[in-house]
């Protein structure tokens, strides 16, 4: 997903990991979007939520990108930088 004025901050292997970091950003007052890219899954005990063959991406508005990277760079979940 490409949205003008928004940047991909990280790509994740599961929805669960992405949602954890999205929550960290929300707690800091940073708006964000999750692009599940067709992710599906079954949730329940012992499962990490849905997964996507294409990765799950976390986006923030351009003006919050540096702060979001700083927040997630201090011990975020299993994110990888965007390609």
C-alpha positions in Angstrom: 0.0 0.0 0.0 1.3 3.4 -0.9 -0.5 6.5 0.6 0.8 9.9 -0.2 2.0 11.6 3.0 2.6 8.3 4.8 5.8 6.2 5.2 6.3 2.5 5.8 8.2 2.3 9.1 8.6 -1.5 9.3 7.5 -4.9 7.9 6.5 -7.8 10.1 5.9 -11.5 9.7 2.7 -11.5 11.7 -0.2 -9.2 12.5 0.4 -9.7 16.2 3.9 -8.2 16.1 2.8 -5.3 14.0 -0.2 -4.6 16.3 2.1 -4.5 19.3 4.3 -1.8 17.8 1.3 0.1 16.5 0.1 0.2 20.1 3.4 1.6 21.2 3.1 4.4 18.6 -0.5 5.1 19.6 0.6 5.4 23.3 3.1 8.0 22.1 0.4 9.9 20.2 1.5 8.9 16.7 -1.2 7.9 14.3 -0.6 4.8 12.3 -2.0 2.4 9.8 -1.5 -1.4 9.4 -1.5 -2.8 5.9 -2.3 -6.5 6.4 -1.6 -7.2 2.7 -4.0 -10.1 2.5 -3.1 -11.7 5.9 -5.3 -14.4 7.2 -5.0 -16.6 10.3 -6.6 -18.3 13.2 -6.1 -16.8 16.6 -6.1 -18.6 19.9 -3.8 -19.9 22.7 -0.3 -20.5 21.4 -0.8 -18.7 18.1 0.8 -15.5 17.0 -2.2 -14.2 15.0 -2.5 -14.0 11.3 0.4 -14.1 8.9 0.9 -12.8 5.4 3.1 -14.1 2.6 3.9 -10.5 1.7 4.5 -9.2 5.2 2.4 -6.8 7.3 3.5 -3.2 7.1 3.2 -0.4 9.6 2.8 3.1 8.2 2.9 6.6 9.9 2.4 10.1 8.5 5.6 11.7 7.1 5.8 14.2 9.9 5.9 11.4 12.6 8.3 9.1 10.8 11.5 10.0 12.6 9.9 9.9 16.0 8.3 6.5 15.2 11.6 5.0 14.1 13.2 6.3 17.3 10.5 4.7 19.5 10.5 1.4 17.6 14.3 1.3 17.4 14.6 1.0 21.2 13.5 -2.6 21.5 10.5 -3.0 19.2 9.2 -6.4 18.2 10.4 -8.5 15.3 10.2 -5.7 12.7 12.5 -5.4 9.8 13.2 -2.1 7.9 11.2 -1.7 4.7 12.8 -2.9 1.5 
